Each structure stands twice: as C-alpha cells, then as structure tokens.
Amino acid sequence: MRIALLLLLATFSIHAQTPNATQAADDARAAKVDALFAEWNRADTPGYSVAVIRDGKTVLARGYGSADLERDVRITPRSVFDIGSTSKQFTAASILLLEQEGKLSIDHEVRKYIPELRDYGKPLTIRHLLNHTSGIRDYLTLAALGGLSFSNDYSDEETLSWITAQKALNFLPGEEHLYSNSGYYLLGQIVERASGMSLRQYAAKKIFEPLGMTNTHFHDDPDEIVKHRAIAYSPAKNGFRIDMSRYHVVGDGAVYTTTEDLAKWDTNFYQPKVGGAALLDALQQRGKLNNGEQLDYAAGLSHGTHRGFRLVGHGGGWAGYRTDMIRFPEQRLTVIAISNLGSADPSSMARSVAEIYLDAPLPSNSGAKSEAKAEAPKPSEAKAVTLSAAELEKLAGQYVDRKQGSYATVQLRDGKLYYLRGTRPYELRPLGNGRFEMVGPPVSMTFQGDTLEVQMRGKPFASMQRTTDAPVLSATDLAAYAGEYRSEEVPAPHRLRVHEGKLVARAGYDTKDVVLWPRERDVFEGDGLTLRFVRDDKGAIVAYSVNAGRVQNIRFERVQR
C-alpha cells in the first residue's frame, strides 16, 4: 500500500511539474526571440509582428516596433498587414475549392475562362498557372518596363490588357519554371468568372469566415478604411518614409491579415475545417515540368529545408510590407514574421526564430526523426581560409548567365574578392576548394574553371560562364544607340540618350534614368535589365530585345534617333 501510494504521489508530481517546466522553457525561448528583435522593439521604428504555433497552439505572439509612427501606435498580434505574395496560397485554395465543387478543373485551359488571352499554340492550363510553369510574362515587370508607378491605381481592365497584349510567352507551357505574378492574377479572375463572386467574396465565404479569420480579406479597394492597419515604411535619410501602394488588384497578392488570423489558417493544415485533407494535399502537391522534373513549388506554397528540417511556406513583399510564413510539418511548428519596413528580412528572421523552437521536445505524434537535424554547418559557421591575391585574381572577371541573360563582375579590391551585380559590391568570403560565401545574403558560390555556380539558401540559383571583359565605349560610340524605341507589348516607349558619358534609359514618363553598362558588343545591362541591340545589314541599330528576369525577349523597335 505504501509503495503504491509513493508511486501515485510520484506520478502526480511528474504531471504537476511538467506544465511548469514546459512554460519555463517557452519563457526562455520567448526571451531569446525578444533579444532577436530587440533592434525593432522601440516606438520610433517600424517593426515586426511575430507568431510561433506549435502543435496547434500559439506559444508566442509578439509585436515589436510601431504600426503608425505618426500616431504612436505599437504593433500587436492584431495589427493588419498586406502580406504580398504570401497571399497566393489563398488564391490557390479558392481555385482548388472550386474544383471540389465541380465548377472547374485545374487541367482546363485558361482560355476557357479568359478567352481574351492569346492562343499561344500549346495548351496553357490552370495547373500551369498554379505551378508558375505557364511562361506568361509577369505583369508587374511589364508595368515597370513601361515606367508605370504603383503609387497610382490601375483597374482590372488595364492590368489584364498588359497581359493579353503579349505576343509570346517566356517559354512554352510546362517547359520551365519561372515565377510570374500574372499567373496568380489570372487565377483570381478565373475564381470570379467560375463562381460568380469576386475573389474577395469567395475567399471570405469559403475560407476566412469558416476559420474565424475576422481580420482578413483580399483588399480590392484602395480607399477602404482598415482598422488596426500597420502603415508601411521604407528607410529614408532622416528616418523613414511612408511606402504604401494604391494598386488594388488581387490574386497574386493583396491579402490583408494578422499573425493571429494566420495562426488559424495554419491550424487548418492539421485539423482541416476547410477543404478537408484533399485540399491540403493539393495545395502542397509539387508541380512537374514536361520532362518529369519535380519542382519545389506547389500551389501557392513552396517546399524547402532548413537545417535539415523539411519546411513548406511562402514569402511576400509589396510596397513597404515584408512577410514570411514557414511551416515544419513533421515538427508541427510554424513561424510567421510580418514587417512594415521595406528593408526588413522576415525570411531570415523567421528561420532564426524557428531554430530557437526546433530544439524543443517534439510532439509525440510528429513522427519526426531525431537525426533530421544532422546537417552541414551554416555558411556563417564554416571556417574561412586565406587565399593570396594571386589566387583571388585568377577568379576575377565578367561572368554571364546565358539562360537568364544576366551579367556579374567579380573584382579584387584591397585583397578581397567582391561580386558585383550592377555597381553594388558584395564581399566573398573564401571557404576553400573554390567555394565562397557572400557576406550578408544567404548566397554561396563555387568557382570551377570558367564556370561560376551560384546557390541561394543551398539551392542552385544560377550557372554562369566567364566571358570577355566589358568593352570600353566613348560618348560617340554610345550615341549610336540613342533614340526612342517602342514595343506593342509594353504600354510606353523607352528613350535612350547619352548623359555624362554614360548611356541612360528612361521608360515612359518615369523621372528616373537607368544607367546602361556595356557588357559585350551590342549588349548592355542596368537595374535588372539586359538589352541586346539588333543591327540591319548595313550595321545600323534598328531594335533591341529586353530580358528583365520574369519577362524575356520583348522587342523594341527604334522609331526615332
């Protein structure tokens, strides 16, 4: 009897202490998170809203910094932010719910719902839009090429006209993967045409209201008053400037929400009230190319790893808002970081927060393997090596990514190697065997002969080849390229001129000149653009084609010298 009583008391003691021990551990982790965000935990700076959800429960909800610098309003878990492209998962969910209702199939051709889209000769399906394999040119890049400002308000009709004006795709559907906001904008239009409701109305009825996400909506009215809205900012010389956009089309972005509400959406992935397990599986099903290659991108969500743990998530940025939401399914752990500062890096911050909690005991039903944490050291933990100036000099030169049409220069300065895109230098830290890491951004590089392989967050990003050094051109040489150029696929002309010994371009009625730097004969690059000039049989320049990342091979004809 006495032994049984002792055992009973011991058992009671264990169970009585466990919650306290867990709370103490969570308090210690919360203190580490507070220290991580200490820089923003002030009233005179924009900041972050951060949440950690573990095993279906919010174990941390914090606000750091100011939601409104003019009115001294602090950020809280109920502050409302524009989450940019993190919105895409809600557009994808709306499409997949419509498929469950029998109102569409993701293997239907897009022109069934948007007949004004051109016929590009190959089937272009809703699935292609979901996976970013459509080849449709990105409408935000098209607008930028036309010098349009998103401080203005453009209608759905105008936005759709930029897309339907495109005579060609970046590539044939399914041949490649290239992120395109146009695809998700079109998905929003398909939701409206297939359901008879706007995307805002449909998502509210089918997703946000059933989950109790009362502070969440697709923001389709720039003049709408939003309670608890955090104002977005960008850095300025003497502090900060308001950085908001009046552009209000939805689909690729424009969900206004809170970390508190996103935690409810996260719970739906483990206890599905909306769409059932079928919806969650479809959202996370990876896309495939025509050759069978599997992609990391699914439907508004992207697969990846961090420190050996599998994660699913999506980041976003619009105007001065920045967001990342990452979920570790096996650990049942999610981190949400949203900022109202355009220079913020919520992706890195969310991962740093995750590392604090990934050391916590795993839920018994997680199925996670303890060896999952075994991984190579972070780049910043790798030991640097010393290379002579002669060894570094051999790596210097100009490199080109022929697929993307982009250039980079590697330079030796004061005994250190730097990587330049445009004119901005990034120091490269040598790790040995041709490997380097970029100081700051999560980028690593490997030099192999005349090839430079670039990785971002451990994944291949670009493969570049050494090419001839950039030509030196006089003002007279540059004048041969000056003039006005127009394209039927972009809403405004480009004007090129020589200014202070440099070739500069201005798009539309933009007031900003872009300096175009010569890279090879008849090839110039500047501010993310690569221009390849075309000559006639007499050697006169008559046109150029533009590559701009998410927009490829748009031709501009010379109309005036």
ZAVEXMI-926283 format. One record per residue (C-alpha): y, z, x. Coordinates in steps of 0.5 Angstrom, whole numbers, padded with zeros to 4 digits, always signed. Each point is the difference from the previous one (the first is absolute). Example, Ala and Ser with C-alpha at 12.3 -4.5 7.8 and 13.67 -1.06 7.14 Angstrom:
2
-0009+0016+0025
+0007-0002+0002
END
This chain:
561
+0000+0000+0000
+0005+0002+0006
-0002-0007+0003
+0001-0004-0006
+0007+0004-0001
+0002-0001+0007
-0002-0008-0001
+0004+0000-0006
+0006+0003+0003
+0000-0005+0006
-0001-0006-0004
+0006+0003-0005
+0004+0001+0007
-0001-0007+0002
+0002-0003-0006
+0006+0004-0001
+0003-0002+0007
-0002-0007+0000
+0006-0002-0004
+0005+0004+0004
-0003-0003+0006
+0001-0007-0003
+0007+0002-0002
+0002+0003+0007
-0003-0007+0003
+0004-0004-0004
+0006+0004+0001
-0001-0001+0007
-0001-0008-0001
+0007+0000-0004
+0004+0004+0006
-0003-0006+0004
+0003-0005-0005
+0006+0003+0000
+0001+0000+0007
-0002-0007+0000
+0006-0002-0005
+0005+0005+0003
+0005-0005+0002
+0001-0002-0007
+0000+0007-0003
+0007+0000-0001
+0005-0001-0005
+0004-0005+0004
-0005-0006+0001
-0005-0004-0005
-0007+0002+0001
-0007+0000-0003
-0004+0002-0006
-0007+0002+0002
-0006+0002-0003
-0007+0001+0002
-0006+0000-0005
-0007+0003+0002
-0006+0000-0005
+0004-0002-0006
+0005+0006+0001
+0007-0001+0003
+0000+0005+0006
+0007-0002+0003
+0006-0002-0004
+0007+0000+0004
+0007-0003+0000
+0004-0001+0007
+0007-0002+0000
+0005-0003-0005
-0001-0004-0006
+0007-0001-0001
+0005+0001+0006
+0006-0001-0005
-0002+0006-0005
-0004+0004+0005
-0007-0001-0004
-0006+0002+0004
-0007-0004+0000
-0005+0003-0004
-0007-0002-0002
+0003-0002-0007
+0005-0005+0004
-0001-0007-0002
+0000-0006+0005
-0001-0007+0000
-0007-0001+0003
+0001-0007+0002
-0007-0004+0001
-0004+0007-0001
+0001-0003-0007
-0004-0005+0001
-0007+0004-0002
+0003+0001-0007
+0001-0008-0001
-0007-0001+0002
-0002+0006-0004
+0003-0004-0006
-0003-0006+0001
-0007+0003+0001
+0001+0004-0006
+0002-0007-0004
-0007-0003+0003
-0003+0006-0003
+0003-0001-0007
-0002-0008+0001
+0007-0002+0000
-0001-0004+0007
-0005-0001+0006
+0002+0001+0007
-0003-0006+0001
+0004-0004-0005
+0005-0005+0003
+0007+0003+0001
+0003-0007-0004
-0004+0002-0006
+0005+0006-0001
+0006-0003+0004
+0000-0008-0001
+0007-0001+0003
-0004+0002+0007
-0001-0007+0004
-0007-0002+0001
-0002+0000+0007
-0006-0004-0001
-0005+0006+0001
-0002+0006-0005
+0005+0006+0001
-0003+0006-0004
+0003+0007-0002
-0005+0002+0005
+0004-0003+0006
+0006+0003-0002
-0003+0007+0000
-0003-0001+0007
+0006-0004+0003
-0004-0006+0001
+0004-0005-0004
+0004-0003+0005
+0006+0001-0005
+0007+0001+0004
+0003+0007+0000
+0006-0001-0005
+0004+0006+0004
-0001-0004+0006
+0002-0007-0003
+0006+0004-0003
+0002+0003+0007
+0000-0007+0002
+0005-0002-0005
+0005+0005+0002
-0001+0004-0006
+0001+0007-0001
-0004+0005-0004
+0006+0004-0001
+0001-0005-0005
-0004+0000-0007
-0005-0006-0001
-0003-0002-0006
-0008-0001-0001
+0002-0008-0001
+0004+0000+0006
-0006+0003+0004
-0005-0004-0003
+0004-0006+0002
+0000+0001+0007
-0008+0001+0000
-0001-0006-0005
+0005-0005+0005
-0005+0001+0006
-0004-0007+0001
-0005+0003+0004
-0004+0006+0002
+0000+0004+0006
-0008-0002+0000
-0005-0002-0005
-0002+0006-0004
-0005+0004+0003
+0000-0003+0007
+0004+0006+0003
+0003+0007-0002
+0008+0001+0000
+0004+0005-0004
+0004-0003-0005
+0004+0004-0005
+0001-0007-0004
-0008+0001-0002
+0002+0007-0003
+0006-0002-0003
-0004-0006-0004
-0006+0006-0002
+0006+0003-0003
+0002-0006-0004
-0008-0001-0002
+0000+0007-0003
+0006-0002-0004
-0003-0006-0002
-0007+0002-0002
+0002+0007-0003
+0006-0002-0004
+0003+0006+0003
+0005+0001+0007
-0004+0003+0006
+0004+0006-0001
-0002+0001-0007
-0007-0002+0001
-0001+0005+0006
+0004+0005-0004
-0005+0000-0006
-0007-0001+0004
+0001+0004+0007
+0007+0004+0000
-0001+0003-0007
-0007+0002+0000
+0000+0003+0007
+0006+0004-0002
+0005-0003+0005
+0006+0001-0003
+0005-0001+0005
-0003-0007+0002
+0002-0007-0002
+0001-0007+0002
+0007+0000+0001
+0003-0007-0003
+0007+0002-0002
+0005+0001+0006
+0005+0004-0005
-0005+0005-0003
+0001+0007+0002
-0006+0003+0003
+0000+0008+0000
-0001+0003+0007
+0000-0006+0003
+0001+0000+0008
+0005-0004+0003
-0002-0005+0006
+0004+0000+0006
+0000-0004+0007
+0003+0003+0006
+0007-0001+0002
+0004+0001+0006
+0003+0006-0003
-0006+0003-0004
-0003-0004-0006
+0002-0006-0005
-0003-0001-0007
-0005-0005+0000
-0002-0002-0007
-0002-0007-0003
+0002-0002-0007
-0006-0005+0001
-0005+0002-0006
-0006-0005-0001
-0006+0004+0000
-0008-0002+0002
+0001+0000+0008
+0004+0007+0000
+0005+0004-0005
-0004+0006-0002
+0004+0006+0000
-0004+0006+0000
-0001+0007+0003
-0005+0003+0005
-0002+0005-0006
-0002-0006-0004
-0003-0004+0006
-0005+0006+0000
-0002-0001-0007
-0002-0007+0002
-0004+0002+0006
-0004+0005-0005
-0002-0006-0004
-0004-0003+0006
-0004+0006+0000
+0000+0002-0008
+0002-0007-0003
+0003+0000-0007
+0003-0007+0001
-0005-0006+0001
-0006+0004+0002
-0004-0001+0006
+0000-0007-0001
+0008+0000+0001
+0000+0004+0006
-0006-0004+0004
+0004-0007-0002
+0007+0003+0003
-0004+0001+0006
-0004-0006+0001
+0002-0003+0006
+0002-0008+0000
-0004-0005+0003
+0002-0007+0004
-0003-0006-0002
-0004+0000+0006
-0003+0007-0002
+0004+0004+0005
+0002+0007-0004
+0007+0003+0000
+0002+0007+0001
+0005-0002-0006
-0003+0001-0007
+0004+0000-0007
+0007+0004+0002
-0004+0004+0005
-0002-0001+0007
-0006+0003+0004
+0001+0003+0007
-0002+0006+0004
+0004+0006+0003
-0003+0004+0006
-0007-0003-0002
+0001+0002-0008
+0000-0005-0005
+0006-0001-0004
+0003-0004-0006
+0007-0001-0001
+0007-0004+0000
+0007+0001+0002
+0006-0003-0002
+0007+0000+0001
+0006-0003-0004
+0008+0001+0002
+0000+0007+0003
-0006+0002-0003
-0007+0001+0004
-0007+0002-0002
-0007+0001+0002
-0006+0003-0004
-0006+0000+0003
-0007+0003-0003
-0006+0002+0004
-0005-0001-0005
-0006+0004+0004
+0004+0006+0001
+0003-0001-0007
+0007+0001+0004
+0006-0004-0002
+0007+0001+0003
+0007-0003-0003
+0006-0001+0004
+0006-0003-0003
+0007+0000+0003
+0007-0002-0002
+0002-0002+0007
-0001-0008+0002
-0001+0002+0008
-0006+0005-0002
-0007-0001+0001
-0004+0003-0005
-0007-0003+0002
+0000+0004+0007
+0003+0006-0004
-0006-0001-0005
-0005+0000+0006
+0003+0006+0003
-0001+0004-0006
-0007-0003-0001
-0002+0003+0007
+0002+0007-0002
-0004+0000-0006
-0006-0004+0003
-0002+0006+0004
-0001+0004-0006
-0007+0001-0003
-0002-0006-0004
-0002+0001-0007
-0008+0001-0001
+0000-0007-0005
+0004-0004+0005
-0006-0003+0004
+0004+0000+0006
-0004+0000+0007
+0003+0004+0005
-0001-0005+0005
+0005-0004-0003
+0006+0003+0004
-0003-0003+0006
+0005-0005+0002
+0003-0002+0007
+0007+0004+0001
+0006-0002-0003
+0004-0005+0004
+0005+0005+0002
-0006+0005+0003
-0002-0006+0004
+0001+0001+0008
+0006-0004+0003
-0002-0004+0006
+0005-0002+0006
+0001-0007+0001
+0004-0004+0005
+0006-0004-0001
-0004-0006+0003
-0006+0001-0005
+0005+0001-0006
+0004-0006+0002
-0006-0004-0001
+0000+0001-0007
+0007-0001-0002
+0002-0007-0003
+0000-0003-0007
-0006+0000-0005
-0001-0003-0007
-0004+0001-0006
-0001-0008-0002
-0003+0002-0006
+0006+0004-0003
+0005-0004+0004
+0003+0007+0004
+0002+0001+0007
+0001+0006+0004
+0002+0001+0007
-0003+0005+0005
+0005+0003+0005
+0000+0004+0006
+0006+0005+0000
+0001+0005+0005
-0007+0001+0002
-0002+0000-0007
-0003-0005-0005
+0003-0002-0006
-0002-0004-0006
+0006-0004-0004
+0000-0003-0007
+0007-0003+0000
+0004+0004+0004
-0003+0007-0001
-0004+0003+0005
-0006+0005-0001
-0003+0003+0006
-0007-0001+0002
-0004+0006+0003
-0006-0002+0004
-0007+0003-0001
-0004-0005+0005
-0004-0006+0000
+0005-0004-0003
+0002+0005-0006
+0006+0002-0002
+0003+0004-0006
+0007+0000-0003
+0005+0006+0001
+0001+0002-0007
-0003-0005-0005
-0008+0000-0001
-0001-0006+0004
-0004-0002+0006
-0001-0006+0004
-0005-0003+0004
+0001-0005+0006
-0006-0005+0001
+0002-0005+0005
+0005-0004-0004
-0001+0003-0007
+0003+0006-0003
-0004+0003-0005
+0005+0005-0005
-0003+0005-0004
+0003+0005-0005
-0003+0006-0002
-0006-0002+0003
-0001-0007-0004
+0001-0007+0003
+0007-0002-0001
+0002-0006+0004
-0003-0004+0005
+0005-0003+0005
+0000-0005+0006
+0004-0001+0006
+0005-0006-0001
+0005-0003+0004
+0007+0004+0001
+0005-0001-0005
+0005-0006+0002
+0007+0002+0002
+0005-0005-0004
+0007-0001+0001
+0005+0000-0006
+0000-0007+0000
-0008+0000-0001
+0001+0005-0005
+0005-0004-0004
-0005-0006-0001
-0004+0005-0005
+0006+0002-0004
+0002-0002-0007
-0002+0001-0007
-0008+0000-0003
-0002+0000-0007
-0007+0001-0003
-0002-0001-0007
-0005+0006+0000
+0006+0005+0002
+0006+0002-0004
+0006-0001+0005
+0001-0004+0006
+0000+0002+0008
+0006-0001+0004
-0001+0000+0008
+0005+0000+0005
+0002+0002+0007
+0003+0007+0001
+0002+0003+0006
-0005-0004+0004
-0006+0001-0005
-0003-0004-0006
+0001+0004-0006
-0002-0001-0007
+0002+0002-0007
-0003+0000-0006
+0003-0002-0007
+0006+0005-0001
-0002+0005+0004
+0005+0003+0005
-0005+0002+0006
-0001-0005+0005
-0007+0000+0003
-0001-0002+0008
-0005-0005+0001
-0003+0001+0007
-0003-0006+0003
-0008+0001+0002
-0003-0007+0001
+0003-0007+0000
+0003-0001-0007
-0003+0007-0002
+0005+0006-0002
-0001+0007-0002
+0004+0005-0003
+0000+0006-0005
-0008-0001-0002
+0002-0008-0001
-0003-0006+0004
+0003-0006+0000
-0004-0007+0002
+0005-0006+0000
-0002-0007-0001
+0003-0006+0003
+0000-0007-0002
-0003-0006+0004
+0007+0000+0003
+0000+0007+0002
+0005+0002-0005
-0001+0007-0003
-0002-0001-0008
-0003+0006-0002
-0004+0007+0001
-0005+0004-0002
+0000+0007-0001
-0005+0006+0001
+0002+0006-0003
-0006+0005+0000
-0002+0000-0007
+0003-0007-0001
-0003-0006+0004
+0002-0007+0001
+0006-0001-0004
+0004-0007+0002
+0008+0000+0000
+0003-0007+0001
+0006-0001+0003
+0006-0002-0004
+0006+0001+0004
+0001+0000+0007
END
